[in-house]
Amino acid sequence: MSKRERHAALLEILRTHRVTSQDALRELLLEQGFGITQATVSRDIRELRLVKVPASDGTSHYTLPEEWENTPPLESLLPALYVSAEGTGNLLVVRTMTGGAQAVALAIDWEEWPEVLGTIAGDDTILIICRIDRQVETVQNRLRGIAQA
């Protein structure tokens, strides 16, 4: 089964069950025919931007925050919206299709890349501020790679 199918199943599980651990999530996915490892579950949780929130009874469970549900992942935005990226110093200017910059900048912010100090977005341009100069090329190459995927 594909990653997309697994992610859809995982999200459906979270909508119908209160899942308190990665192991419990893995077991529920196994019941649906997804033979996956703990490492895959952990990676899926990160990719889907799941968070653990406290419940009224003191336990915590995984959820997809409503704000994040409305923010598409970078992997789905960049292939359609990316135009170019050019850097100087610790700054990277990313050009997107008209109207795409704010959505892409928000998705970059949610990635929480350690190299990125912050983003500023206009209509079709994003300014990414990297922590140090040499990280600009790393971020630029990562964005290009995602855009070409």
Secondary structure, DSSP 4 states (H G I P E B T S, - for coil): --HHHHHHHHHHHHHHS---SHHHHHHHHHHTT----HHHHHHHHHHTT-EEEE-TTS-EEEE--HHHHTS--HHHHHHHHEEEEEEETTEEEEEESTT-HHHHHHHHHHHT-TTEEEEEE-SSEEEEEESSTTHHHHHHHHHHHHHH-
